[in-house]
Amino acid sequence: MKKILLMGNPNVGKSVFFNRLTGANVIESNYPGTTVDYAKGYMKGDSEDFEIIDVPGTFSLESKDKAEEVAVKMLEEEKGALVICVIDASKIERGLYLALEIIERGYPVVLALNMWDVAEDKNIQIDIEKLKSILNIPVVPTIAISGKGFKEVVLSLKKTASVRVNEITERVGEIK
Amino acid sequence: MNPKFLYELQPGEWARIINIEGGRGFRQRLCLRGLKEGDTIRVISSIQGPVVVEANRSVIALGRGMARKIRIIKGR
């Protein structure tokens, strides 16, 4: 069974994401650091089943506290796992740092821009097509609490592959 | 308008960060939480306990030790 890790900054909605995908009922709340340990669940895809792991939120892969240590250890243990990197669309620049770090380690990543409705409220515009072409990974806007975009996330799990970071930096250079 | 440190501000005051006195790790940690040099911030709470500031549309709580290392000038 393929494993999927849910990673992202603290307080972006990874646990809500997890509950949506698996139908589980882990604690979710509106402040950072709710998940300090991991939770496992299962999801049926259209052709295969997945094991999903809800990882504590982390800002970077250089762990600075216990919860982050758990997150980094999970990532290192699960070689060959897929990663859904959940990002707060209204604070996208912070999440992309972690996303790039995960890509750099060679994991296939699906980027979920969560809290899309909040970003829209704050009048933040994100060019998804451009982000897709720069990173060369699937990028999906989602709203975890209402369930918008989840179908695309699950469908794009098949399409993702690991990307080399120097290719991304080359593409960023071309834009300038 | 002498440069001051973040913990010396009162709630409601605005300021701009001019220097973060710390190593690479400390700067990175603040940057990933949305605080970097040049940012305009608003203090929410600073009387006692952690110093809470608003910067770049997000709210960040800092320990007083951290706030002691951040040099600011008052005003927007």
gemmi code that builds the backbone of each chain (N, CA, C; Angstrom):
import gemmi

chains = {
    "A": [
        ("MET", (0.831, -1.201, 0.000), (0.000, 0.000, 0.000), (0.871, 1.260, 0.000)),
        ("LYS", (0.528, 2.192, -0.845), (1.318, 3.425, -0.912), (1.052, 4.313, 0.288)),
        ("LYS", (2.098, 4.950, 0.768), (1.931, 5.828, 1.911), (1.914, 7.287, 1.475)),
        ("ILE", (1.076, 8.048, 2.148), (0.999, 9.485, 1.874), (1.256, 10.236, 3.173)),
        ("LEU", (2.174, 11.173, 3.142), (2.422, 12.007, 4.314), (1.763, 13.361, 4.100)),
        ("LEU", (1.070, 13.822, 5.136), (0.497, 15.172, 5.091), (1.440, 16.101, 5.840)),
        ("MET", (2.118, 16.962, 5.092), (3.053, 17.859, 5.770), (2.690, 19.312, 5.494)),
        ("GLY", (3.219, 20.202, 6.313), (2.945, 21.627, 6.124), (3.262, 22.406, 7.382)),
        ("ASN", (3.149, 23.716, 7.298), (3.376, 24.576, 8.463), (2.340, 24.272, 9.543)),
        ("PRO", (2.597, 24.682, 10.779), (1.554, 24.541, 11.794), (0.335, 25.405, 11.452)),
        ("ASN", (-0.827, 24.924, 11.836), (-2.074, 25.691, 11.693), (-2.429, 26.032, 10.239)),
        ("VAL", (-2.279, 25.069, 9.344), (-2.743, 25.295, 7.975), (-3.910, 24.379, 7.623)),
        ("GLY", (-4.220, 23.429, 8.508), (-5.374, 22.572, 8.271), (-5.037, 21.159, 7.850)),
        ("LYS", (-3.873, 20.674, 8.261), (-3.505, 19.303, 7.898), (-4.444, 18.289, 8.526)),
        ("SER", (-4.840, 18.522, 9.768), (-5.700, 17.560, 10.451), (-7.104, 17.553, 9.864)),
        ("VAL", (-7.574, 18.716, 9.447), (-8.887, 18.781, 8.786), (-8.802, 18.010, 7.468)),
        ("PHE", (-7.701, 18.198, 6.784), (-7.415, 17.485, 5.549), (-7.459, 15.974, 5.783)),
        ("PHE", (-6.774, 15.572, 6.847), (-6.693, 14.150, 7.204), (-8.075, 13.582, 7.487)),
        ("ASN", (-8.847, 14.305, 8.281), (-10.196, 13.845, 8.608), (-11.069, 13.729, 7.363)),
        ("ARG", (-10.920, 14.679, 6.458), (-11.678, 14.659, 5.210), (-11.329, 13.439, 4.369)),
        ("LEU", (-10.031, 13.172, 4.249), (-9.587, 12.101, 3.367), (-9.889, 10.719, 3.921)),
        ("THR", (-9.782, 10.568, 5.241), (-9.906, 9.228, 5.812), (-11.223, 8.996, 6.521)),
        ("GLY", (-11.936, 10.050, 6.843), (-13.144, 9.892, 7.627), (-12.863, 9.664, 9.104)),
        ("ALA", (-11.633, 9.884, 9.500), (-11.269, 9.738, 10.907), (-11.738, 10.956, 11.687)),
        ("ASN", (-11.406, 10.984, 12.962), (-11.857, 12.091, 13.790), (-10.751, 12.509, 14.756)),
        ("VAL", (-9.620, 12.953, 14.199), (-8.558, 13.437, 15.081), (-8.875, 14.880, 15.484)),
        ("ILE", (-8.253, 15.298, 16.580), (-8.568, 16.621, 17.113), (-8.072, 17.710, 16.163)),
        ("GLU", (-8.941, 18.648, 15.861), (-8.533, 19.807, 15.085), (-8.941, 21.053, 15.845)),
        ("SER", (-8.103, 22.070, 15.818), (-8.461, 23.302, 16.515), (-7.781, 24.477, 15.845)),
        ("ASN", (-8.208, 25.648, 16.249), (-7.755, 26.845, 15.552), (-6.519, 27.464, 16.199)),
        ("TYR", (-5.550, 26.657, 16.559), (-4.269, 27.255, 16.952), (-3.132, 26.295, 16.612)),
        ("PRO", (-1.936, 26.846, 16.424), (-0.826, 25.997, 15.985), (-0.415, 25.003, 17.058)),
        ("GLY", (0.103, 23.873, 16.615), (0.669, 22.900, 17.540), (-0.336, 21.955, 18.144)),
        ("THR", (-1.489, 21.742, 17.482), (-2.487, 20.824, 18.026), (-2.019, 19.371, 17.882)),
        ("THR", (-1.495, 19.043, 16.707), (-1.011, 17.695, 16.475), (0.452, 17.630, 16.900)),
        ("VAL", (0.745, 16.870, 17.956), (2.140, 16.734, 18.362), (2.668, 15.345, 18.037)),
        ("ASP", (1.760, 14.389, 17.826), (2.158, 13.055, 17.428), (1.472, 12.771, 16.098)),
        ("TYR", (1.826, 11.652, 15.479), (1.216, 11.421, 14.182), (-0.024, 10.542, 14.309)),
        ("ALA", (-0.880, 10.567, 13.298), (-2.048, 9.693, 13.248), (-2.057, 9.005, 11.886)),
        ("LYS", (-2.495, 7.744, 11.884), (-2.545, 7.012, 10.619), (-3.976, 6.719, 10.240)),
        ("GLY", (-4.239, 6.707, 8.935), (-5.573, 6.380, 8.469), (-5.501, 5.795, 7.078)),
        ("TYR", (-6.645, 5.304, 6.581), (-6.637, 4.688, 5.264), (-7.650, 5.353, 4.353)),
        ("MET", (-7.306, 5.368, 3.057), (-8.197, 5.995, 2.090), (-8.271, 5.097, 0.867)),
        ("LYS", (-9.472, 5.024, 0.267), (-9.615, 4.271, -0.974), (-9.441, 5.209, -2.152)),
        ("GLY", (-8.474, 4.928, -2.993), (-8.352, 5.667, -4.244), (-9.174, 4.969, -5.301)),
        ("ASP", (-9.132, 5.440, -6.557), (-9.962, 4.784, -7.570), (-9.386, 3.433, -7.988)),
        ("SER", (-8.032, 3.286, -7.935), (-7.470, 1.993, -8.327), (-6.718, 1.320, -7.186)),
        ("GLU", (-6.196, 2.105, -6.237), (-5.463, 1.489, -5.136), (-5.798, 2.193, -3.819)),
        ("ASP", (-5.420, 1.523, -2.735), (-5.660, 2.104, -1.419), (-4.400, 2.830, -0.938)),
        ("PHE", (-4.602, 3.824, -0.102), (-3.477, 4.575, 0.426), (-3.515, 4.561, 1.950)),
        ("GLU", (-2.302, 4.588, 2.524), (-2.218, 4.823, 3.963), (-1.796, 6.274, 4.152)),
        ("ILE", (-2.586, 7.012, 4.918), (-2.300, 8.433, 5.093), (-1.778, 8.686, 6.498)),
        ("ILE", (-0.737, 9.481, 6.598), (-0.164, 9.810, 7.903), (-0.237, 11.315, 8.110)),
        ("ASP", (-0.882, 11.700, 9.203), (-1.006, 13.108, 9.583), (0.216, 13.458, 10.431)),
        ("VAL", (1.037, 14.357, 9.916), (2.316, 14.680, 10.551), (2.184, 16.011, 11.282)),
        ("PRO", (2.857, 16.178, 12.435), (2.800, 17.487, 13.096), (3.340, 18.589, 12.193)),
        ("GLY", (2.856, 19.793, 12.385), (3.288, 20.910, 11.549), (4.736, 21.279, 11.811)),
        ("THR", (5.423, 21.671, 10.759), (6.812, 22.072, 10.913), (7.133, 23.227, 9.967)),
        ("PHE", (7.982, 24.118, 10.416), (8.345, 25.262, 9.577), (9.456, 24.909, 8.610)),
        ("SER", (10.394, 24.080, 9.080), (11.487, 23.677, 8.205), (11.862, 22.249, 8.559)),
        ("LEU", (12.772, 21.671, 7.794), (13.164, 20.303, 8.082), (14.366, 20.227, 9.023)),
        ("GLU", (14.808, 21.387, 9.509), (15.808, 21.380, 10.583), (15.025, 21.541, 11.878)),
        ("SER", (14.791, 20.402, 12.563), (13.831, 20.432, 13.667), (14.345, 21.269, 14.821)),
        ("LYS", (13.439, 22.061, 15.387), (13.805, 22.915, 16.513), (13.020, 22.569, 17.769)),
        ("ASP", (11.981, 21.755, 17.673), (11.330, 21.265, 18.884), (10.852, 19.827, 18.685)),
        ("LYS", (10.240, 19.251, 19.732), (9.890, 17.829, 19.718), (8.925, 17.456, 18.606)),
        ("ALA", (7.901, 18.291, 18.408), (6.904, 17.983, 17.378), (7.535, 18.005, 15.997)),
        ("GLU", (8.439, 18.959, 15.787), (9.114, 19.034, 14.493), (10.025, 17.834, 14.299)),
        ("GLU", (10.647, 17.394, 15.407), (11.493, 16.203, 15.334), (10.693, 15.007, 14.835)),
        ("VAL", (9.473, 14.846, 15.384), (8.602, 13.750, 14.956), (8.351, 13.856, 13.458)),
        ("ALA", (8.060, 15.078, 13.006), (7.742, 15.292, 11.593), (8.914, 14.900, 10.701)),
        ("VAL", (10.102, 15.345, 11.075), (11.274, 15.071, 10.248), (11.600, 13.582, 10.267)),
        ("LYS", (11.428, 12.962, 11.457), (11.707, 11.524, 11.556), (10.744, 10.725, 10.678)),
        ("MET", (9.463, 11.122, 10.697), (8.464, 10.445, 9.861), (8.881, 10.498, 8.395)),
        ("LEU", (9.293, 11.686, 7.975), (9.656, 11.878, 6.568), (10.859, 11.007, 6.210)),
        ("GLU", (11.823, 10.937, 7.117), (13.025, 10.169, 6.809), (12.760, 8.667, 6.817)),
        ("GLU", (11.836, 8.239, 7.689), (11.536, 6.808, 7.763), (10.789, 6.327, 6.530)),
        ("GLU", (9.911, 7.164, 6.020), (9.037, 6.736, 4.926), (9.625, 7.084, 3.571)),
        ("LYS", (10.744, 6.467, 3.266), (11.310, 6.667, 1.921), (10.326, 6.085, 0.902)),
        ("GLY", (10.147, 6.777, -0.180), (9.240, 6.264, -1.204), (7.786, 6.631, -0.966)),
        ("ALA", (7.529, 7.425, 0.059), (6.157, 7.871, 0.297), (5.849, 9.091, -0.563)),
        ("LEU", (4.555, 9.288, -0.825), (4.117, 10.522, -1.463), (3.920, 11.578, -0.380)),
        ("VAL", (4.064, 12.827, -0.729), (3.830, 13.884, 0.241), (2.774, 14.845, -0.308)),
        ("ILE", (1.731, 15.083, 0.511), (0.822, 16.186, 0.203), (1.272, 17.340, 1.068)),
        ("CYS", (1.808, 18.373, 0.435), (2.279, 19.520, 1.207), (1.149, 20.534, 1.292)),
        ("VAL", (0.620, 20.706, 2.493), (-0.499, 21.629, 2.684), (0.054, 23.008, 3.025)),
        ("ILE", (-0.410, 24.010, 2.295), (0.087, 25.371, 2.470), (-1.097, 26.292, 2.722)),
        ("ASP", (-0.904, 27.249, 3.609), (-1.905, 28.284, 3.822), (-1.783, 29.283, 2.669)),
        ("ALA", (-2.820, 29.327, 1.825), (-2.729, 30.155, 0.613), (-2.560, 31.632, 0.937)),
        ("SER", (-2.969, 32.044, 2.141), (-2.816, 33.460, 2.479), (-1.421, 33.763, 3.023)),
        ("LYS", (-0.638, 32.688, 3.281), (0.752, 32.897, 3.731), (1.652, 32.005, 2.909)),
        ("ILE", (1.502, 32.125, 1.596), (2.095, 31.126, 0.702), (3.615, 31.107, 0.740)),
        ("GLU", (4.247, 32.278, 0.944), (5.709, 32.318, 0.846), (6.373, 31.492, 1.947)),
        ("ARG", (5.697, 31.376, 3.082), (6.292, 30.600, 4.161), (6.182, 29.112, 3.905)),
        ("GLY", (5.052, 28.716, 3.321), (4.854, 27.296, 3.068), (5.737, 26.776, 1.951)),
        ("LEU", (6.030, 27.646, 0.983), (6.827, 27.196, -0.156), (8.241, 26.812, 0.271)),
        ("TYR", (8.726, 27.427, 1.326), (10.056, 27.081, 1.828), (10.107, 25.603, 2.216)),
        ("LEU", (9.120, 25.195, 3.000), (9.062, 23.787, 3.415), (8.837, 22.878, 2.209)),
        ("ALA", (7.958, 23.313, 1.302), (7.669, 22.500, 0.116), (8.948, 22.242, -0.678)),
        ("LEU", (9.751, 23.290, -0.848), (10.994, 23.133, -1.599), (11.967, 22.213, -0.875)),
        ("GLU", (11.981, 22.319, 0.452), (12.866, 21.429, 1.215), (12.477, 19.963, 1.016)),
        ("ILE", (11.163, 19.708, 0.964), (10.705, 18.330, 0.778), (11.024, 17.866, -0.644)),
        ("ILE", (10.805, 18.754, -1.612), (11.124, 18.411, -3.004), (12.618, 18.109, -3.134)),
        ("GLU", (13.417, 18.916, -2.442), (14.870, 18.763, -2.501), (15.303, 17.371, -2.037)),
        ("ARG", (14.568, 16.811, -1.090), (14.926, 15.478, -0.594), (14.432, 14.365, -1.505)),
        ("GLY", (13.815, 14.741, -2.608), (13.472, 13.752, -3.614), (12.114, 13.095, -3.448)),
        ("TYR", (11.227, 13.676, -2.661), (9.886, 13.091, -2.521), (8.957, 13.648, -3.602)),
        ("PRO", (8.075, 12.802, -4.135), (7.044, 13.331, -5.029), (6.014, 14.114, -4.214)),
        ("VAL", (5.748, 15.331, -4.628), (4.918, 16.235, -3.814), (3.687, 16.695, -4.590)),
        ("VAL", (2.554, 16.719, -3.896), (1.371, 17.417, -4.401), (1.169, 18.631, -3.507)),
        ("LEU", (1.073, 19.802, -4.123), (0.932, 21.020, -3.339), (-0.548, 21.363, -3.198)),
        ("ALA", (-1.033, 21.451, -1.965), (-2.426, 21.834, -1.735), (-2.456, 23.234, -1.139)),
        ("LEU", (-3.010, 24.177, -1.872), (-3.133, 25.540, -1.357), (-4.430, 25.634, -0.570)),
        ("ASN", (-4.305, 25.372, 0.711), (-5.485, 25.315, 1.564), (-5.918, 26.725, 1.969)),
        ("MET", (-7.098, 26.824, 2.551), (-7.666, 28.103, 2.984), (-7.781, 29.062, 1.797)),
        ("TRP", (-8.149, 28.503, 0.659), (-8.273, 29.316, -0.549), (-9.298, 30.429, -0.370)),
        ("ASP", (-10.377, 30.122, 0.370), (-11.421, 31.127, 0.609), (-10.881, 32.293, 1.439)),
        ("VAL", (-10.020, 31.993, 2.419), (-9.436, 33.058, 3.243), (-8.561, 33.962, 2.389)),
        ("ALA", (-7.772, 33.329, 1.501), (-6.904, 34.111, 0.617), (-7.743, 35.014, -0.286)),
        ("GLU", (-8.854, 34.471, -0.774), (-9.724, 35.281, -1.626), (-10.303, 36.462, -0.859)),
        ("ASP", (-10.702, 36.192, 0.381), (-11.226, 37.271, 1.217), (-10.196, 38.372, 1.401)),
        ("LYS", (-8.945, 37.972, 1.555), (-7.882, 38.959, 1.765), (-7.378, 39.527, 0.448)),
        ("ASN", (-8.039, 39.153, -0.642), (-7.704, 39.667, -1.966), (-6.286, 39.287, -2.410)),
        ("ILE", (-5.899, 38.059, -2.102), (-4.594, 37.563, -2.532), (-4.807, 36.741, -3.793)),
        ("GLN", (-4.098, 37.122, -4.855), (-4.244, 36.384, -6.106), (-3.008, 35.531, -6.348)),
        ("ILE", (-3.240, 34.268, -6.647), (-2.128, 33.342, -6.892), (-2.298, 32.742, -8.279)),
        ("ASP", (-1.233, 32.831, -9.073), (-1.248, 32.293, -10.431), (-0.875, 30.813, -10.357)),
        ("ILE", (-1.913, 29.956, -10.288), (-1.666, 28.529, -10.084), (-0.945, 27.908, -11.273)),
        ("GLU", (-1.352, 28.320, -12.477), (-0.735, 27.729, -13.674), (0.766, 27.990, -13.703)),
        ("LYS", (1.136, 29.209, -13.333), (2.546, 29.574, -13.343), (3.313, 28.772, -12.279)),
        ("LEU", (2.697, 28.667, -11.098), (3.311, 27.899, -10.009), (3.524, 26.455, -10.436)),
        ("LYS", (2.511, 25.917, -11.130), (2.602, 24.546, -11.635), (3.764, 24.396, -12.598)),
        ("SER", (3.883, 25.362, -13.518), (4.914, 25.205, -14.539), (6.308, 25.434, -13.956)),
        ("ILE", (6.406, 26.264, -12.924), (7.726, 26.458, -12.304), (8.124, 25.218, -11.519)),
        ("LEU", (7.212, 24.737, -10.678), (7.560, 23.618, -9.797), (7.458, 22.270, -10.493)),
        ("ASN", (6.667, 22.212, -11.561), (6.428, 20.958, -12.281), (5.807, 19.877, -11.389)),
        ("ILE", (4.973, 20.277, -10.457), (4.214, 19.340, -9.630), (2.754, 19.803, -9.625)),
        ("PRO", (1.813, 18.905, -9.296), (0.414, 19.337, -9.238), (0.179, 20.355, -8.118)),
        ("VAL", (-0.526, 21.422, -8.443), (-0.879, 22.437, -7.456), (-2.400, 22.563, -7.445)),
        ("VAL", (-3.019, 22.352, -6.290), (-4.480, 22.336, -6.215), (-4.963, 23.314, -5.151)),
        ("PRO", (-5.840, 24.252, -5.511), (-6.459, 25.075, -4.472), (-7.520, 24.268, -3.730)),
        ("THR", (-7.512, 24.345, -2.414), (-8.476, 23.559, -1.638), (-9.087, 24.415, -0.525)),
        ("ILE", (-10.253, 23.976, -0.071), (-10.846, 24.512, 1.157), (-11.190, 23.288, 2.001)),
        ("ALA", (-10.357, 23.002, 2.998), (-10.499, 21.736, 3.715), (-11.826, 21.635, 4.455)),
        ("ILE", (-12.307, 22.739, 5.029), (-13.519, 22.627, 5.833), (-14.763, 22.393, 4.985)),
        ("SER", (-14.738, 22.840, 3.708), (-15.914, 22.592, 2.870), (-15.687, 21.421, 1.916)),
        ("GLY", (-14.434, 21.006, 1.736), (-14.156, 19.853, 0.884), (-13.862, 20.194, -0.557)),
        ("LYS", (-13.705, 21.476, -0.856), (-13.434, 21.874, -2.236), (-12.001, 21.483, -2.634)),
        ("GLY", (-11.895, 20.883, -3.820), (-10.577, 20.567, -4.354), (-10.013, 19.215, -3.967)),
        ("PHE", (-10.742, 18.453, -3.147), (-10.196, 17.182, -2.684), (-10.131, 16.131, -3.777)),
        ("LYS", (-11.115, 16.184, -4.664), (-11.115, 15.225, -5.769), (-9.848, 15.399, -6.615)),
        ("GLU", (-9.541, 16.654, -6.903), (-8.354, 16.922, -7.719), (-7.085, 16.479, -6.996)),
        ("VAL", (-7.046, 16.694, -5.668), (-5.865, 16.282, -4.917), (-5.652, 14.779, -5.066)),
        ("VAL", (-6.733, 14.013, -4.865), (-6.609, 12.562, -4.935), (-6.242, 12.114, -6.346)),
        ("LEU", (-6.846, 12.779, -7.350), (-6.542, 12.402, -8.726), (-5.099, 12.755, -9.103)),
        ("SER", (-4.611, 13.877, -8.565), (-3.263, 14.294, -8.966), (-2.174, 13.512, -8.247)),
        ("LEU", (-2.574, 12.692, -7.254), (-1.570, 11.858, -6.575), (-0.843, 10.946, -7.558)),
        ("LYS", (-1.584, 10.533, -8.602), (-0.983, 9.622, -9.574), (-0.003, 10.329, -10.485)),
        ("LYS", (-0.254, 11.632, -10.679), (0.526, 12.347, -11.688), (1.870, 12.834, -11.173)),
        ("THR", (2.019, 12.875, -9.842), (3.201, 13.532, -9.314), (4.447, 12.640, -9.397)),
        ("ALA", (5.574, 13.290, -9.513), (6.857, 12.597, -9.518), (7.882, 13.503, -8.866)),
        ("SER", (9.012, 12.942, -8.462), (10.000, 13.810, -7.815), (10.668, 14.704, -8.862)),
        ("VAL", (10.952, 15.923, -8.413), (11.508, 16.937, -9.308), (12.857, 17.349, -8.723)),
        ("ARG", (13.773, 17.704, -9.603), (15.063, 18.177, -9.085), (15.024, 19.679, -8.849)),
        ("VAL", (15.599, 20.093, -7.718), (15.499, 21.497, -7.327), (16.244, 22.409, -8.293)),
        ("ASN", (17.378, 21.932, -8.833), (18.108, 22.834, -9.734), (17.318, 23.113, -11.009)),
        ("GLU", (16.433, 22.180, -11.401), (15.553, 22.473, -12.539), (14.598, 23.613, -12.192)),
        ("ILE", (14.103, 23.597, -10.936), (13.181, 24.653, -10.510), (13.887, 26.002, -10.495)),
        ("THR", (15.090, 26.031, -9.944), (15.811, 27.310, -9.900), (16.101, 27.806, -11.313)),
        ("GLU", (16.361, 26.885, -12.239), (16.567, 27.300, -13.628), (15.315, 27.969, -14.180)),
        ("ARG", (14.163, 27.329, -13.903), (12.915, 27.891, -14.434), (12.601, 29.235, -13.790)),
        ("VAL", (12.931, 29.381, -12.506), (12.713, 30.671, -11.846), (13.603, 31.728, -12.491)),
        ("GLY", (14.828, 31.332, -12.829), (15.754, 32.257, -13.480), (15.237, 32.738, -14.819)),
        ("GLU", (14.561, 31.843, -15.560), (14.047, 32.211, -16.874), (13.000, 33.318, -16.796)),
        ("ILE", (12.217, 33.313, -15.699), (11.135, 34.286, -15.578), (11.686, 35.708, -15.498)),
        ("LYS", (12.787, 35.849, -14.750), (13.391, 37.177, -14.633), (13.833, 37.640, -16.016)),
    ],
    "B": [
        ("MET", (13.330, 59.416, 18.611), (13.185, 58.268, 17.696), (14.426, 57.388, 17.709)),
        ("ASN", (14.978, 57.205, 18.888), (16.144, 56.314, 18.963), (15.713, 54.876, 18.755)),
        ("PRO", (16.568, 54.079, 18.150), (16.227, 52.669, 18.024), (16.034, 52.037, 19.397)),
        ("LYS", (14.980, 51.249, 19.468), (14.661, 50.575, 20.724), (14.558, 49.088, 20.469)),
        ("PHE", (14.233, 48.363, 21.493), (13.985, 46.935, 21.308), (12.491, 46.659, 21.372)),
        ("LEU", (12.110, 45.566, 20.764), (10.698, 45.253, 20.599), (9.938, 45.183, 21.922)),
        ("TYR", (10.578, 44.660, 22.964), (9.845, 44.453, 24.222), (9.535, 45.765, 24.934)),
        ("GLU", (10.162, 46.862, 24.481), (9.928, 48.143, 25.144), (8.674, 48.851, 24.641)),
        ("LEU", (8.057, 48.315, 23.580), (6.891, 48.986, 23.016), (5.632, 48.718, 23.840)),
        ("GLN", (4.674, 49.628, 23.691), (3.372, 49.472, 24.351), (2.378, 48.844, 23.373)),
        ("PRO", (1.345, 48.176, 23.893), (0.321, 47.618, 22.994), (-0.291, 48.713, 22.124)),
        ("GLY", (-0.521, 48.379, 20.843), (-1.115, 49.345, 19.933), (-0.104, 50.158, 19.154)),
        ("GLU", (1.146, 50.148, 19.573), (2.161, 50.957, 18.883), (2.639, 50.272, 17.605)),
        ("TRP", (3.027, 51.088, 16.641), (3.567, 50.578, 15.379), (5.072, 50.775, 15.377)),
        ("ALA", (5.753, 49.902, 14.649), (7.207, 50.029, 14.580), (7.725, 49.301, 13.356)),
        ("ARG", (8.979, 49.601, 13.004), (9.614, 48.877, 11.908), (10.861, 48.175, 12.430)),
        ("ILE", (11.032, 46.952, 11.996), (12.202, 46.195, 12.452), (13.422, 46.667, 11.669)),
        ("ILE", (14.470, 47.069, 12.394), (15.671, 47.487, 11.658), (16.810, 46.486, 11.802)),
        ("ASN", (16.787, 45.716, 12.853), (17.865, 44.728, 12.977), (17.428, 43.576, 13.861)),
        ("ILE", (17.828, 42.383, 13.464), (17.611, 41.219, 14.312), (18.984, 40.744, 14.771)),
        ("GLU", (19.206, 40.858, 16.082), (20.535, 40.530, 16.596), (20.584, 39.068, 16.986)),
        ("GLY", (20.976, 38.267, 16.060), (21.055, 36.841, 16.343), (21.734, 36.127, 15.200)),
        ("GLY", (21.933, 34.855, 15.386), (22.618, 34.057, 14.362), (21.692, 33.673, 13.234)),
        ("ARG", (22.217, 32.842, 12.359), (21.474, 32.431, 11.170), (20.221, 31.650, 11.554)),
        ("GLY", (20.364, 30.765, 12.547), (19.234, 29.936, 12.954), (18.090, 30.760, 13.504)),
        ("PHE", (18.431, 31.737, 14.317), (17.428, 32.601, 14.933), (16.703, 33.434, 13.879)),
        ("ARG", (17.487, 33.977, 12.935), (16.886, 34.767, 11.859), (15.962, 33.914, 11.004)),
        ("GLN", (16.432, 32.695, 10.710), (15.623, 31.816, 9.872), (14.304, 31.486, 10.567)),
        ("ARG", (14.410, 31.210, 11.863), (13.214, 30.840, 12.624), (12.182, 31.968, 12.593)),
        ("LEU", (12.667, 33.198, 12.784), (11.740, 34.332, 12.749), (11.188, 34.546, 11.351)),
        ("CYS", (12.062, 34.380, 10.356), (11.651, 34.623, 8.977), (10.547, 33.645, 8.567)),
        ("LEU", (10.682, 32.383, 8.992), (9.677, 31.383, 8.643), (8.364, 31.628, 9.369)),
        ("ARG", (8.413, 32.383, 10.445), (7.177, 32.731, 11.146), (6.667, 34.090, 10.684)),
        ("GLY", (7.369, 34.707, 9.753), (6.875, 35.937, 9.150), (7.431, 37.218, 9.727)),
        ("LEU", (8.610, 37.185, 10.336), (9.229, 38.412, 10.854), (10.607, 38.569, 10.243)),
        ("LYS", (10.803, 39.658, 9.500), (12.141, 39.886, 8.980), (12.466, 41.364, 9.030)),
        ("GLU", (13.705, 41.696, 8.762), (14.122, 43.092, 8.831), (13.374, 43.914, 7.785)),
        ("GLY", (12.941, 45.102, 8.190), (12.215, 45.965, 7.265), (10.704, 45.860, 7.390)),
        ("ASP", (10.231, 44.848, 8.103), (8.790, 44.679, 8.248), (8.195, 45.711, 9.197)),
        ("THR", (6.970, 46.113, 8.887), (6.232, 46.971, 9.809), (5.374, 46.083, 10.695)),
        ("ILE", (5.410, 46.343, 11.975), (4.667, 45.488, 12.906), (3.774, 46.341, 13.809)),
        ("ARG", (2.788, 45.685, 14.394), (1.943, 46.337, 15.392), (1.945, 45.465, 16.636)),
        ("VAL", (2.168, 46.096, 17.770), (2.226, 45.327, 19.010), (0.815, 45.110, 19.526)),
        ("ILE", (0.489, 43.879, 19.871), (-0.824, 43.566, 20.407), (-0.758, 43.479, 21.929)),
        ("SER", (0.260, 42.805, 22.423), (0.386, 42.650, 23.861), (1.852, 42.623, 24.241)),
        ("SER", (2.205, 43.359, 25.288), (3.616, 43.366, 25.686), (3.813, 43.683, 27.157)),
        ("ILE", (2.721, 43.803, 27.900), (2.846, 44.212, 29.297), (3.543, 43.135, 30.116)),
        ("GLN", (3.060, 41.915, 29.988), (3.714, 40.824, 30.710), (3.577, 39.548, 29.886)),
        ("GLY", (4.427, 38.607, 30.138), (4.421, 37.372, 29.372), (4.960, 37.604, 27.982)),
        ("PRO", (4.608, 36.728, 27.051), (5.155, 36.858, 25.722), (4.717, 38.144, 25.026)),
        ("VAL", (5.551, 38.613, 24.118), (5.224, 39.795, 23.329), (4.507, 39.316, 22.068)),
        ("VAL", (3.287, 39.798, 21.883), (2.512, 39.377, 20.710), (2.495, 40.513, 19.703)),
        ("VAL", (2.884, 40.223, 18.472), (2.892, 41.249, 17.438), (2.147, 40.764, 16.199)),
        ("GLU", (1.690, 41.746, 15.422), (1.063, 41.422, 14.153), (1.996, 41.907, 13.051)),
        ("ALA", (2.325, 41.003, 12.138), (3.201, 41.372, 11.030), (2.792, 40.573, 9.813)),
        ("ASN", (2.753, 41.220, 8.669), (2.410, 40.529, 7.419), (1.139, 39.691, 7.537)),
        ("ARG", (0.113, 40.266, 8.100), (-1.198, 39.625, 8.201), (-1.218, 38.403, 9.115)),
        ("SER", (-0.192, 38.202, 9.917), (-0.298, 37.074, 10.841), (0.172, 37.497, 12.227)),
        ("VAL", (-0.306, 36.778, 13.209), (-0.015, 37.121, 14.595), (1.062, 36.181, 15.116)),
        ("ILE", (2.087, 36.761, 15.707), (3.210, 35.967, 16.183), (3.464, 36.290, 17.647)),
        ("ALA", (3.646, 35.258, 18.456), (3.991, 35.456, 19.856), (5.476, 35.154, 20.035)),
        ("LEU", (6.174, 36.073, 20.675), (7.604, 35.899, 20.889), (7.885, 35.878, 22.374)),
        ("GLY", (8.849, 35.075, 22.782), (9.301, 35.123, 24.162), (9.998, 36.453, 24.402)),
        ("ARG", (10.064, 36.850, 25.648), (10.683, 38.160, 25.924), (12.157, 38.163, 25.555)),
        ("GLY", (12.795, 37.017, 25.686), (14.208, 36.912, 25.301), (14.393, 37.172, 23.817)),
        ("MET", (13.458, 36.655, 23.017), (13.527, 36.881, 21.580), (13.266, 38.351, 21.274)),
        ("ALA", (12.256, 38.916, 21.948), (11.887, 40.310, 21.704), (13.031, 41.245, 22.089)),
        ("ARG", (13.883, 40.801, 22.983), (15.013, 41.602, 23.437), (16.107, 41.702, 22.361)),
        ("LYS", (16.022, 40.806, 21.379), (17.071, 40.797, 20.352), (16.630, 41.511, 19.076)),
        ("ILE", (15.405, 42.038, 19.094), (14.900, 42.666, 17.871), (14.888, 44.173, 18.023)),
        ("ARG", (15.704, 44.842, 17.223), (15.838, 46.302, 17.290), (14.813, 46.939, 16.352)),
        ("ILE", (14.130, 47.956, 16.844), (13.068, 48.574, 16.036), (13.164, 50.093, 16.119)),
        ("ILE", (12.518, 50.777, 15.162), (12.243, 52.194, 15.372), (10.737, 52.391, 15.345)),
        ("LYS", (10.275, 53.309, 16.179), (8.840, 53.544, 16.304), (8.284, 54.198, 15.053)),
        ("GLY", (7.002, 54.028, 14.851), (6.327, 54.666, 13.719), (6.158, 53.697, 12.569)),
        ("ARG", (5.279, 54.058, 11.626), (4.987, 53.169, 10.517), (6.010, 53.311, 9.401)),
    ],
}
model = gemmi.Model(1)
for chain_id, residues in chains.items():
    chain = gemmi.Chain(chain_id)
    for i, (resn, *xyz) in enumerate(residues, 1):
        res = gemmi.Residue()
        res.name, res.seqid = resn, gemmi.SeqId(i, " ")
        for name, pos in zip(("N", "CA", "C"), xyz):
            atom = gemmi.Atom()
            atom.name, atom.element = name, gemmi.Element(name[0])
            atom.pos, atom.b_iso = gemmi.Position(*pos), 0.0
            res.add_atom(atom)
        chain.add_residue(res)
    model.add_chain(chain)
structure = gemmi.Structure()
structure.add_model(model)
structure.setup_entities()
